[in-house]
């Protein structure tokens, strides 16, 4: 399942959103962040060339296809919401859009970024850094690729796996 598709245009965004039903009735089952930084033998921190600042999010949904992976490159910000009192982390609809010139720094920054959020009504200018609930998960990055993932990957990434024909064991 290595057929990665790059998001470069609004048409590409539409294809992803249509393929995965706008992320309706889905959830993040796993996240993997790779900074690309490392410490060498002299205790100096370096950035590995050609990689880093990547975030992989694996989603499981109730529709076909049931499993989609997003791979963000050049991650500038991420806010992943975990446990919230009185709120589930299931996604009803998602926001995915390009933004220009929103980064405060121009050094090593692309003028265009892509933003994904687990709320269709997400507003980039209303991001909250505090511990308020309900809160939105979001990612701001310079690149995005996606693919339909093997359903076994989603099943194995969940803490208990899928429930098929019975209650969740405690």
Backbone as ProteinMPNN parsed JSONL, in Angstrom:
{"seq_chain_A": "XXXXXXXXXXXXXXXXXXXXXXXXXXXXXXXXXXXXXXXXXXXXXXXXXXXXXXXXXXXXXXXXXXXXXXXXXXXXXXXXXXXXXXXXXXXXXXXXXXXXXXXXXXXXXXXXXXXXXXXXXXXXXXXXXXXXXXXXXXXXXXXXXXXXXXXXXXXXXXXXXXXXXXXXXX", "coords_chain_A": {"N_chain_A": [[0.821, -1.192, 0.0], [1.838, 1.322, -0.867], [1.123, 3.573, -2.346], [1.463, 6.625, -2.425], [-0.088, 9.812, -2.417], [0.354, 13.121, -3.333], [-0.518, 16.241, -1.868], [-1.081, 19.028, -3.525], [-2.705, 20.829, -4.744], [-5.989, 22.408, -4.746], [-7.718, 20.61, -5.918], [-6.462, 18.186, -5.294], [-6.833, 18.191, -2.517], [-9.63, 18.008, -2.452], [-9.933, 15.44, -3.55], [-8.82, 13.762, -1.54], [-10.535, 14.411, 0.633], [-13.025, 13.615, -0.405], [-12.525, 10.885, -0.846], [-12.139, 9.889, 1.757], [-14.486, 10.509, 2.999], [-14.621, 13.118, 4.085], [-13.481, 12.79, 6.546], [-15.478, 12.084, 8.236], [-17.012, 10.477, 10.972], [-14.632, 9.237, 11.906], [-11.433, 8.48, 13.464], [-8.321, 9.323, 15.05], [-5.96, 6.856, 15.218], [-3.297, 6.397, 15.63], [-0.187, 8.162, 16.063], [2.897, 9.32, 14.815], [5.806, 10.978, 15.287], [8.677, 12.332, 13.81], [11.542, 14.013, 14.373], [13.992, 14.281, 13.107], [16.272, 15.129, 14.222], [19.412, 14.499, 15.887], [21.865, 13.35, 18.257], [25.315, 13.506, 18.135], [28.448, 11.638, 18.556], [30.013, 13.468, 19.931], [28.317, 14.804, 21.521], [26.855, 16.772, 20.215], [24.118, 18.412, 18.719], [22.411, 17.643, 15.761], [20.739, 18.088, 12.591], [19.33, 15.697, 10.6], [20.05, 15.362, 7.189], [17.713, 15.96, 4.628], [15.509, 14.798, 5.853], [13.075, 14.648, 8.464], [11.079, 16.43, 10.9], [8.58, 15.275, 10.481], [5.267, 14.048, 10.54], [3.238, 11.354, 11.018], [-0.061, 10.406, 10.726], [-2.492, 8.077, 11.506], [-5.632, 7.077, 10.519], [-8.791, 5.699, 11.361], [-11.848, 4.8, 9.99], [-15.474, 4.693, 9.679], [-16.383, 4.157, 7.183], [-15.833, 3.028, 3.788], [-12.841, 3.679, 2.063], [-11.53, 2.193, 5.061], [-9.233, 2.876, 6.426], [-6.802, 5.357, 6.538], [-3.724, 7.002, 5.92], [-1.995, 9.923, 6.801], [0.783, 11.862, 5.909], [2.649, 14.319, 7.065], [4.992, 16.775, 6.155], [7.736, 18.872, 7.096], [6.717, 19.919, 9.505], [5.271, 22.516, 11.263], [3.636, 23.315, 13.395], [1.831, 21.416, 15.783], [-0.999, 20.093, 17.342], [-2.301, 17.821, 19.218], [-5.108, 16.433, 20.519], [-5.869, 14.694, 23.405], [-7.403, 12.787, 25.899], [-10.486, 14.134, 26.908], [-12.686, 15.633, 29.189], [-16.018, 14.647, 29.163], [-16.15, 14.606, 26.37], [-15.839, 12.918, 23.306], [-13.218, 11.771, 21.137], [-13.876, 11.397, 18.523], [-14.176, 12.136, 15.061], [-16.203, 14.382, 13.392], [-16.216, 15.947, 11.12], [-13.703, 17.309, 8.972], [-11.159, 19.847, 8.549], [-9.294, 21.028, 5.865], [-6.91, 22.836, 4.29], [-5.081, 25.21, 2.261], [-2.837, 27.783, 3.304], [-1.461, 31.037, 3.085], [1.417, 32.924, 3.954], [1.203, 32.883, 6.858], [2.98, 32.235, 8.798], [5.108, 33.383, 11.411], [7.836, 33.733, 11.131], [10.26, 34.184, 8.612], [12.584, 32.927, 7.896], [13.78, 29.934, 6.67], [11.213, 29.157, 6.153], [8.313, 28.207, 4.431], [6.197, 30.123, 2.35], [3.721, 29.185, 1.922], [1.527, 27.003, 3.523], [-0.015, 23.93, 4.628], [-2.99, 23.107, 6.299], [-4.458, 20.912, 8.539], [-7.288, 20.011, 10.398], [-9.34, 18.65, 13.018], [-11.883, 19.645, 12.923], [-14.318, 21.028, 11.022], [-14.994, 23.727, 11.092], [-12.711, 25.002, 11.92], [-10.629, 27.721, 12.723], [-7.862, 29.445, 11.745], [-6.899, 31.76, 12.896], [-7.912, 31.673, 15.411], [-6.687, 29.884, 17.085], [-6.144, 28.202, 20.107], [-3.991, 28.201, 22.832], [-4.244, 27.406, 25.398], [-5.538, 25.216, 28.014], [-8.278, 24.419, 27.226], [-11.553, 23.003, 26.897], [-14.153, 21.898, 24.746], [-11.402, 20.957, 22.634], [-9.512, 21.444, 19.613], [-7.763, 19.191, 17.48], [-4.909, 19.801, 15.467], [-2.746, 20.291, 12.607], [-0.047, 22.003, 11.219], [1.789, 22.293, 8.378], [4.365, 22.065, 5.824], [4.19, 20.287, 3.695], [2.067, 17.629, 2.469], [1.235, 14.271, 2.225], [-0.742, 11.413, 1.315], [-2.271, 8.191, 1.791], [-4.204, 5.256, 1.161], [-4.381, 3.06, 3.724], [-3.394, -0.198, 4.878], [-5.881, -2.108, 6.392], [-5.241, -3.756, 8.521], [-3.132, -2.407, 9.697], [-4.403, -0.27, 10.951], [-6.038, -1.69, 12.715], [-4.12, -2.892, 14.386], [-2.944, -0.664, 15.489], [-4.734, 0.544, 17.194], [-5.641, 0.638, 20.659], [-7.097, -1.513, 21.585], [-7.867, -2.705, 19.345], [-10.194, -3.567, 16.679], [-13.69, -3.843, 17.364], [-15.513, -6.595, 16.926], [-18.474, -7.894, 16.729], [-19.062, -8.026, 19.502], [-18.83, -6.972, 22.984], [-16.483, -4.507, 24.213], [-13.593, -5.794, 25.702], [-12.719, -5.488, 29.123]], "CA_chain_A": [[0.0, 0.0, 0.0], [2.749, 2.463, -0.908], [0.695, 4.518, -3.364], [1.317, 7.946, -1.811], [-0.596, 10.89, -3.259], [0.736, 14.416, -2.781], [-1.507, 17.319, -1.869], [-0.453, 20.242, -4.063], [-3.738, 21.716, -5.272], [-7.32, 22.241, -4.154], [-8.258, 19.368, -6.478], [-5.892, 17.104, -4.479], [-7.551, 18.229, -1.231], [-10.976, 17.478, -2.7], [-9.84, 13.992, -3.742], [-8.652, 13.136, -0.218], [-11.744, 14.589, 1.434], [-14.076, 12.764, -0.979], [-12.158, 9.478, -0.65], [-12.292, 9.485, 3.157], [-15.765, 11.048, 3.484], [-14.405, 14.315, 4.895], [-13.066, 12.287, 7.854], [-16.683, 11.887, 9.043], [-17.054, 9.237, 11.759], [-13.309, 8.621, 11.96], [-10.639, 8.836, 14.642], [-6.878, 9.096, 14.952], [-5.601, 5.674, 15.997], [-1.894, 6.483, 16.026], [0.6, 9.299, 15.592], [4.325, 9.072, 14.91], [6.54, 12.191, 14.923], [10.124, 12.18, 13.654], [12.125, 15.35, 14.26], [15.177, 14.269, 12.256], [17.426, 15.561, 15.016], [20.148, 13.452, 16.58], [23.056, 13.785, 18.997], [26.457, 12.706, 17.681], [29.366, 11.137, 19.585], [30.591, 14.586, 20.68], [27.175, 15.427, 22.206], [26.365, 17.914, 19.442], [22.828, 18.141, 18.085], [22.389, 17.884, 14.327], [19.537, 17.758, 11.854], [19.624, 14.787, 9.494], [19.748, 15.973, 5.893], [16.671, 15.357, 3.803], [14.398, 14.183, 6.582], [12.764, 15.26, 9.747], [9.864, 17.205, 11.122], [7.501, 14.539, 9.826], [4.228, 13.495, 11.404], [2.339, 10.397, 10.381], [-1.31, 10.168, 11.454], [-3.258, 6.953, 10.969], [-7.049, 7.26, 10.821], [-9.709, 4.6, 11.135], [-13.174, 5.349, 9.773], [-16.584, 3.754, 9.593], [-16.739, 4.034, 5.784], [-14.791, 2.462, 2.931], [-11.853, 2.859, 2.766], [-11.612, 2.333, 6.513], [-7.962, 3.275, 7.027], [-6.043, 6.313, 5.735], [-2.55, 7.567, 6.59], [-1.515, 11.219, 6.358], [2.186, 12.094, 6.242], [2.963, 15.74, 6.986], [6.411, 17.096, 6.138], [8.0, 20.255, 7.487], [5.713, 20.274, 10.518], [5.532, 23.781, 11.958], [2.885, 23.243, 14.646], [0.849, 20.343, 15.896], [-1.729, 20.081, 18.598], [-3.111, 16.61, 19.218], [-5.911, 16.402, 21.735], [-6.11, 13.369, 23.973], [-8.591, 12.641, 26.736], [-11.207, 15.337, 27.304], [-13.871, 15.343, 29.993], [-17.33, 14.763, 28.516], [-16.039, 14.697, 24.914], [-15.129, 11.862, 22.6], [-12.292, 12.301, 20.128], [-14.257, 11.016, 17.167], [-14.177, 13.277, 14.155], [-17.436, 14.502, 12.616], [-15.798, 16.489, 9.834], [-12.346, 17.862, 9.099], [-10.766, 21.049, 7.805], [-8.024, 20.863, 5.163], [-6.803, 24.0, 3.409], [-3.806, 25.908, 2.115], [-2.768, 29.153, 3.819], [-0.256, 31.756, 2.677], [1.979, 33.978, 4.804], [0.7, 32.899, 8.231], [4.069, 31.951, 9.731], [5.723, 34.63, 11.879], [9.254, 33.776, 10.764], [10.465, 33.957, 7.183], [13.779, 32.116, 7.71], [13.521, 28.503, 6.554], [9.771, 28.955, 6.167], [7.581, 28.314, 3.185], [5.122, 31.107, 2.478], [2.468, 28.43, 1.825], [1.45, 25.814, 4.374], [-1.294, 23.22, 4.599], [-3.508, 22.95, 7.654], [-5.501, 19.915, 8.772], [-7.866, 20.069, 11.744], [-10.442, 17.709, 13.196], [-13.106, 20.42, 13.035], [-14.527, 21.728, 9.757], [-15.09, 25.16, 11.37], [-11.442, 25.465, 12.478], [-10.184, 29.049, 12.282], [-6.431, 29.559, 12.003], [-6.648, 32.919, 13.745], [-8.526, 31.467, 16.721], [-6.032, 28.768, 17.765], [-6.035, 28.438, 21.545], [-2.86, 27.466, 23.397], [-4.58, 27.004, 26.764], [-6.15, 23.904, 28.236], [-9.724, 24.548, 27.177], [-12.261, 21.883, 26.288], [-13.501, 20.988, 23.814], [-10.27, 21.505, 21.9], [-9.302, 20.866, 18.291], [-6.449, 18.724, 17.041], [-4.568, 20.394, 14.186], [-1.367, 20.192, 12.138], [0.362, 22.984, 10.219], [3.001, 21.737, 7.772], [4.632, 22.573, 4.476], [3.784, 19.297, 2.703], [1.172, 16.562, 2.917], [0.979, 13.127, 1.347], [-1.691, 10.49, 1.927], [-2.496, 6.912, 1.12], [-5.103, 4.305, 1.805], [-3.518, 2.145, 4.465], [-3.879, -1.543, 5.138], [-6.746, -2.086, 7.57], [-4.544, -4.399, 9.63], [-2.328, -1.382, 10.363], [-5.307, 0.447, 11.856], [-6.451, -2.604, 13.771], [-3.012, -3.11, 15.315], [-2.558, 0.6, 16.112], [-5.671, 0.857, 18.267], [-5.241, 0.003, 21.923], [-7.803, -2.779, 21.754], [-8.24, -3.232, 18.039], [-11.592, -3.386, 16.324], [-14.687, -4.66, 18.05], [-16.287, -7.307, 15.917], [-19.479, -8.813, 17.245], [-19.119, -8.21, 20.943], [-18.438, -5.806, 23.775], [-15.05, -4.271, 24.417], [-13.144, -6.413, 26.947], [-12.135, -4.543, 30.086]], "C_chain_A": [[0.864, 1.254, 0.0], [2.364, 3.505, -1.947], [0.402, 5.871, -2.732], [0.818, 8.94, -2.842], [-0.24, 12.202, -2.581], [-0.418, 15.403, -2.88], [-0.787, 18.586, -2.308], [-1.481, 21.272, -4.52], [-5.047, 21.506, -4.514], [-7.977, 20.966, -4.667], [-7.742, 18.16, -5.687], [-6.573, 17.026, -3.114], [-8.929, 17.608, -1.397], [-10.958, 15.966, -2.856], [-9.701, 13.268, -2.405], [-9.947, 13.229, 0.585], [-12.891, 13.727, 0.904], [-13.794, 11.288, -0.737], [-12.438, 9.02, 0.773], [-13.496, 10.165, 3.814], [-15.594, 12.259, 4.392], [-13.975, 14.006, 6.319], [-14.258, 12.084, 8.788], [-16.667, 10.509, 9.703], [-15.719, 8.491, 11.722], [-12.615, 9.037, 13.25], [-9.166, 8.606, 14.327], [-6.56, 7.884, 15.819], [-4.125, 5.656, 16.375], [-1.246, 7.712, 15.407], [2.069, 8.958, 15.797], [5.056, 10.312, 14.391], [8.028, 11.892, 14.882], [10.724, 13.563, 13.433], [13.286, 15.39, 13.272], [16.42, 14.738, 12.979], [18.114, 14.358, 15.635], [21.345, 14.078, 17.292], [24.21, 12.887, 18.577], [27.339, 12.301, 18.858], [30.025, 12.222, 20.414], [29.529, 15.387, 21.428], [26.703, 16.707, 21.532], [25.079, 17.501, 18.731], [22.888, 18.543, 16.616], [21.022, 17.529, 13.765], [19.942, 16.866, 10.687], [19.201, 15.431, 8.178], [18.647, 15.199, 5.182], [15.536, 14.693, 4.55], [14.135, 14.977, 7.849], [11.52, 16.117, 9.723], [8.69, 16.597, 10.369], [6.545, 13.983, 10.864], [3.349, 12.585, 10.57], [1.128, 10.214, 11.286], [-2.064, 9.057, 10.745], [-4.697, 7.094, 11.459], [-7.824, 5.996, 10.512], [-11.096, 5.222, 10.994], [-14.228, 4.261, 9.666], [-17.015, 3.504, 8.151], [-15.603, 3.337, 5.036], [-14.135, 3.582, 2.14], [-11.854, 3.182, 4.257], [-10.335, 2.879, 7.146], [-7.173, 4.166, 6.062], [-4.881, 6.835, 6.571], [-2.218, 8.912, 5.957], [-0.073, 11.366, 6.799], [2.503, 13.568, 5.975], [4.47, 15.909, 7.007], [6.606, 18.564, 6.477], [6.994, 20.746, 8.509], [6.151, 21.527, 11.265], [4.849, 23.821, 13.322], [2.021, 21.997, 14.6], [0.248, 20.4, 17.287], [-2.66, 18.886, 18.535], [-3.808, 16.502, 20.563], [-6.126, 14.957, 22.14], [-7.425, 13.352, 24.727], [-9.177, 14.004, 27.086], [-12.414, 14.917, 28.126], [-15.127, 15.613, 29.184], [-17.278, 14.912, 26.995], [-15.308, 13.475, 24.379], [-14.211, 12.506, 21.574], [-12.629, 11.803, 18.733], [-14.42, 12.284, 16.333], [-15.488, 13.272, 13.361], [-17.153, 15.028, 11.214], [-14.465, 17.195, 10.036], [-12.18, 19.098, 8.216], [-9.417, 20.747, 7.146], [-7.922, 21.976, 4.137], [-5.373, 24.505, 3.347], [-3.934, 27.304, 2.714], [-1.444, 29.754, 3.364], [0.115, 32.802, 3.717], [1.395, 34.042, 6.212], [1.805, 32.652, 9.255], [4.763, 33.25, 10.131], [7.165, 34.81, 11.414], [9.398, 33.481, 9.278], [11.725, 33.138, 6.889], [13.379, 30.651, 7.687], [12.024, 28.197, 6.552], [9.197, 29.098, 4.763], [6.483, 29.355, 3.374], [3.759, 30.42, 2.443], [2.555, 27.199, 2.714], [0.094, 25.158, 4.155], [-1.699, 22.95, 6.035], [-4.607, 21.899, 7.644], [-5.991, 20.1, 10.2], [-9.055, 19.124, 11.81], [-11.792, 18.411, 13.382], [-13.251, 21.245, 11.757], [-14.531, 23.246, 9.944], [-13.816, 25.733, 11.989], [-11.053, 26.801, 11.866], [-8.737, 29.233, 12.709], [-6.127, 30.711, 12.956], [-7.252, 32.789, 15.138], [-7.914, 30.268, 17.46], [-5.822, 29.14, 19.227], [-4.901, 27.58, 22.087], [-3.172, 26.953, 24.8], [-5.215, 25.63, 26.823], [-7.661, 24.033, 28.325], [-10.323, 23.32, 26.517], [-13.631, 22.349, 25.849], [-12.397, 21.711, 23.043], [-10.144, 20.78, 20.563], [-7.891, 20.32, 18.163], [-6.169, 19.389, 15.709], [-3.091, 20.194, 13.891], [-1.16, 21.276, 11.093], [1.705, 22.513, 9.676], [3.196, 22.319, 6.377], [4.24, 21.586, 3.385], [2.841, 18.281, 3.331], [1.057, 15.524, 1.819], [-0.012, 12.227, 2.071], [-1.772, 9.204, 1.115], [-3.557, 6.138, 1.878], [-4.202, 3.259, 2.439], [-4.2, 0.793, 4.63], [-4.692, -1.531, 6.425], [-6.102, -2.774, 8.765], [-3.686, -3.404, 10.4], [-3.181, -0.595, 11.344], [-5.717, -0.442, 13.018], [-5.36, -2.77, 14.822], [-2.611, -1.836, 16.044], [-3.485, 0.99, 17.243], [-5.285, 0.102, 19.53], [-5.901, -1.346, 22.114], [-8.151, -3.406, 20.426], [-9.714, -3.058, 17.786], [-12.489, -4.295, 17.148], [-15.537, -5.304, 16.968], [-17.209, -8.29, 16.625], [-19.46, -9.008, 18.75], [-18.665, -6.97, 21.686], [-16.915, -5.692, 23.884], [-14.625, -4.933, 25.732], [-12.481, -5.373, 27.845], [-10.921, -5.106, 30.766]], "O_chain_A": [[0.632, 2.16, 0.801], [3.228, 4.261, -2.39], [-0.758, 6.23, -2.524], [1.243, 8.919, -3.997], [-0.5, 12.38, -1.391], [-1.185, 15.399, -3.842], [0.015, 19.148, -1.562], [-1.161, 22.452, -4.664], [-5.193, 20.555, -3.745], [-8.715, 20.31, -3.931], [-8.493, 17.217, -5.438], [-6.856, 15.938, -2.613], [-9.348, 16.782, -0.585], [-11.851, 15.278, -2.361], [-10.385, 12.273, -2.163], [-10.401, 12.236, 1.153], [-13.651, 13.166, 1.692], [-14.713, 10.519, -0.455], [-12.915, 7.905, 0.988], [-13.521, 10.369, 5.028], [-16.335, 12.415, 5.363], [-14.088, 14.855, 7.203], [-14.078, 11.928, 9.996], [-16.348, 9.506, 9.066], [-15.678, 7.275, 11.532], [-13.137, 9.839, 14.025], [-8.813, 7.807, 13.46], [-6.852, 7.879, 17.015], [-3.737, 4.98, 17.328], [-1.689, 8.228, 14.38], [2.445, 8.383, 16.818], [4.947, 10.659, 13.215], [8.576, 11.278, 15.797], [10.445, 14.211, 12.424], [13.538, 16.428, 12.661], [17.51, 14.744, 12.406], [17.488, 13.326, 15.879], [21.773, 15.186, 16.969], [24.111, 11.662, 18.649], [27.018, 12.585, 20.012], [30.548, 11.939, 21.492], [29.787, 16.491, 21.906], [26.21, 17.62, 22.195], [24.967, 16.391, 18.211], [23.349, 19.631, 16.27], [20.254, 16.78, 14.368], [20.796, 17.237, 9.881], [18.106, 15.985, 8.078], [18.646, 13.969, 5.137], [14.674, 14.076, 3.925], [14.901, 15.864, 8.226], [10.993, 16.472, 8.669], [7.917, 17.294, 9.712], [6.955, 13.511, 11.924], [2.791, 12.993, 9.551], [1.27, 9.905, 12.469], [-2.25, 9.096, 9.529], [-4.948, 7.215, 12.658], [-7.55, 5.307, 9.529], [-11.476, 6.078, 11.793], [-13.917, 3.073, 9.576], [-17.928, 2.713, 7.917], [-14.538, 3.09, 5.602], [-14.862, 4.397, 1.573], [-12.145, 4.309, 4.658], [-10.361, 3.305, 8.301], [-6.908, 3.783, 4.922], [-5.024, 7.082, 7.769], [-2.165, 9.034, 4.734], [0.266, 11.034, 7.935], [2.609, 14.002, 4.828], [5.156, 15.257, 7.795], [5.75, 19.399, 6.184], [6.477, 21.857, 8.397], [7.247, 21.59, 11.822], [5.427, 24.308, 14.293], [1.548, 21.577, 13.544], [0.92, 20.717, 18.268], [-3.695, 18.934, 17.87], [-3.164, 16.483, 21.612], [-6.513, 14.114, 21.332], [-8.44, 13.849, 24.238], [-8.459, 14.912, 27.505], [-13.091, 13.947, 27.786], [-15.278, 16.681, 28.592], [-18.274, 15.307, 26.389], [-14.291, 13.052, 24.929], [-14.411, 13.658, 21.19], [-11.767, 11.785, 17.854], [-14.757, 13.351, 16.845], [-15.835, 12.27, 12.735], [-17.778, 14.603, 10.242], [-14.142, 17.625, 11.143], [-12.947, 19.344, 7.285], [-8.501, 20.261, 7.808], [-8.741, 22.062, 3.222], [-4.567, 24.266, 4.247], [-4.992, 27.929, 2.645], [-0.433, 29.058, 3.273], [-0.746, 33.474, 4.283], [1.119, 35.132, 6.715], [1.591, 32.841, 10.453], [4.983, 34.121, 9.29], [7.65, 35.938, 11.32], [8.712, 32.604, 8.753], [11.92, 32.699, 5.756], [12.703, 30.181, 8.602], [11.616, 27.093, 6.912], [9.563, 30.004, 4.014], [5.902, 29.451, 4.455], [2.76, 30.992, 2.878], [3.529, 26.449, 2.664], [-0.818, 25.75, 3.576], [-0.869, 22.61, 6.878], [-5.555, 21.971, 6.861], [-5.191, 20.322, 11.109], [-9.695, 18.834, 10.798], [-12.727, 17.833, 13.936], [-12.392, 22.071, 11.45], [-14.113, 23.977, 9.046], [-13.841, 26.839, 12.529], [-11.136, 26.993, 10.653], [-8.423, 29.182, 13.898], [-5.184, 30.629, 13.742], [-7.118, 33.697, 15.959], [-8.544, 29.702, 18.353], [-5.381, 30.244, 19.545], [-4.85, 26.376, 21.834], [-2.421, 26.135, 25.332], [-5.403, 24.97, 25.801], [-8.253, 23.786, 29.376], [-9.686, 22.674, 25.684], [-14.233, 23.158, 26.554], [-12.459, 22.922, 22.832], [-10.61, 19.652, 20.406], [-6.938, 20.91, 18.671], [-7.078, 19.536, 14.892], [-2.287, 19.959, 14.793], [-1.983, 21.453, 10.195], [2.658, 22.351, 10.438], [2.311, 22.974, 5.827], [3.981, 21.999, 2.255], [2.816, 18.095, 4.548], [0.818, 15.841, 0.654], [-0.113, 12.269, 3.297], [-1.402, 9.144, -0.057], [-3.773, 6.341, 3.073], [-3.366, 2.651, 1.77], [-5.421, 0.672, 4.531], [-4.239, -1.0, 7.439], [-6.385, -2.415, 9.908], [-3.524, -3.532, 11.614], [-2.733, -0.286, 12.448], [-5.742, -0.003, 14.168], [-5.647, -2.787, 16.019], [-2.0, -1.907, 17.11], [-3.072, 1.697, 18.162], [-4.668, -0.961, 19.46], [-5.324, -2.234, 22.741], [-8.673, -4.519, 20.38], [-10.417, -2.46, 18.601], [-12.085, -5.379, 17.569], [-16.199, -4.617, 16.191], [-16.79, -9.363, 17.059], [-19.82, -10.085, 19.225], [-18.169, -6.022, 21.076], [-16.179, -6.656, 23.672], [-15.227, -4.667, 26.772], [-11.769, -4.488, 27.369], [-10.315, -4.436, 31.602]]}, "name": "protein", "num_of_chains": 1, "seq": "XXXXXXXXXXXXXXXXXXXXXXXXXXXXXXXXXXXXXXXXXXXXXXXXXXXXXXXXXXXXXXXXXXXXXXXXXXXXXXXXXXXXXXXXXXXXXXXXXXXXXXXXXXXXXXXXXXXXXXXXXXXXXXXXXXXXXXXXXXXXXXXXXXXXXXXXXXXXXXXXXXXXXXXXXX"}
